[in-house]
Every structure is written in structure tokens, then in C-alpha cells.
Amino acid sequence: MNKILATTVASLAFIGAAYAAEVQGTVQSVDPATRSITLDDGKTYVIPETIKVDGLAAGAKVKVTVDDTTGAVTAIEAAS
């Protein structure tokens, strides 16, 4: 029974992780009015209210995590 439960939990963890994409790039522009950023690949991402955009500026290298099923940004952080 414990083996089945452990396998199920592990499978669910992998399924959840499969729906998140990470995009790295350099910020080309930030629009605080629309809470959006545009990366050097030309793609624009709208940042939800739950994520702070105060420290974002053009030229910053970032990693954006996007939910594959909804296209919503779930996290943004500095990239190395």
C-alpha cells in the first residue's frame, strides 16, 4: 500500500512540473501600466499582481516561469 501511495505522489509531482515552462532572456522593455515585460526574443509577458515588477529594468537577465496550460506567468527571477 505504501509503495502504491509513494508511486502516485511521485507521478503527480512530475505531472505538475511538466506543465511549467521556463524562458530565459534579457528584458528589452518594462511597462508598469500594463504590468508587462518584453524579452529580447520579442515575446511579451503579463506579470500578475502577485509578482513584484518594481526591480525589473531593461537589460536585466531574467528567468520567467509560465504555466503551459494557461500561459500565465507564475514566477520571475533573476537569471545568471
Contacts in CASP RR format, 6 or more apart in sequence:
PFRMAT RR
TARGET T0000
AUTHOR 0000-0000-0000
METHOD contacts of the structure
MODEL  1
MNKILATTVASLAFIGAAYAAEVQGTVQSVDPATRSITLDDGKTYVIPET
IKVDGLAAGAKVKVTVDDTTGAVTAIEAAS
18 68 0 8 1.000
19 67 0 8 1.000
19 68 0 8 1.000
19 69 0 8 1.000
20 65 0 8 1.000
20 66 0 8 1.000
20 67 0 8 1.000
20 68 0 8 1.000
20 74 0 8 1.000
21 65 0 8 1.000
21 66 0 8 1.000
21 68 0 8 1.000
22 63 0 8 1.000
22 64 0 8 1.000
22 65 0 8 1.000
22 66 0 8 1.000
23 39 0 8 1.000
23 41 0 8 1.000
23 43 0 8 1.000
23 45 0 8 1.000
23 63 0 8 1.000
23 64 0 8 1.000
23 65 0 8 1.000
23 66 0 8 1.000
24 61 0 8 1.000
24 62 0 8 1.000
24 63 0 8 1.000
24 64 0 8 1.000
24 79 0 8 1.000
25 39 0 8 1.000
25 40 0 8 1.000
25 41 0 8 1.000
25 61 0 8 1.000
25 62 0 8 1.000
25 63 0 8 1.000
25 64 0 8 1.000
25 79 0 8 1.000
26 39 0 8 1.000
26 40 0 8 1.000
26 59 0 8 1.000
26 60 0 8 1.000
26 61 0 8 1.000
26 62 0 8 1.000
27 37 0 8 1.000
27 38 0 8 1.000
27 39 0 8 1.000
27 40 0 8 1.000
27 56 0 8 1.000
27 57 0 8 1.000
27 58 0 8 1.000
27 59 0 8 1.000
27 60 0 8 1.000
27 61 0 8 1.000
27 62 0 8 1.000
28 38 0 8 1.000
28 39 0 8 1.000
28 40 0 8 1.000
28 42 0 8 1.000
28 58 0 8 1.000
28 59 0 8 1.000
29 37 0 8 1.000
29 38 0 8 1.000
29 58 0 8 1.000
30 36 0 8 1.000
30 37 0 8 1.000
30 53 0 8 1.000
30 56 0 8 1.000
30 57 0 8 1.000
30 58 0 8 1.000
31 37 0 8 1.000
32 53 0 8 1.000
34 46 0 8 1.000
35 46 0 8 1.000
35 47 0 8 1.000
35 48 0 8 1.000
35 49 0 8 1.000
35 53 0 8 1.000
36 44 0 8 1.000
36 45 0 8 1.000
36 46 0 8 1.000
36 47 0 8 1.000
37 44 0 8 1.000
37 45 0 8 1.000
37 47 0 8 1.000
37 53 0 8 1.000
37 56 0 8 1.000
37 62 0 8 1.000
37 64 0 8 1.000
37 76 0 8 1.000
38 44 0 8 1.000
38 45 0 8 1.000
39 45 0 8 1.000
39 62 0 8 1.000
39 64 0 8 1.000
45 64 0 8 1.000
45 66 0 8 1.000
45 73 0 8 1.000
45 76 0 8 1.000
46 73 0 8 1.000
47 53 0 8 1.000
47 73 0 8 1.000
47 76 0 8 1.000
48 72 0 8 1.000
48 73 0 8 1.000
51 73 0 8 1.000
51 75 0 8 1.000
51 76 0 8 1.000
53 76 0 8 1.000
56 62 0 8 1.000
56 76 0 8 1.000
60 78 0 8 1.000
61 78 0 8 1.000
61 79 0 8 1.000
61 80 0 8 1.000
62 76 0 8 1.000
62 77 0 8 1.000
62 78 0 8 1.000
62 79 0 8 1.000
63 76 0 8 1.000
63 77 0 8 1.000
63 78 0 8 1.000
63 79 0 8 1.000
64 73 0 8 1.000
64 75 0 8 1.000
64 76 0 8 1.000
65 73 0 8 1.000
65 74 0 8 1.000
65 75 0 8 1.000
65 76 0 8 1.000
66 72 0 8 1.000
66 73 0 8 1.000
66 74 0 8 1.000
67 73 0 8 1.000
67 74 0 8 1.000
END
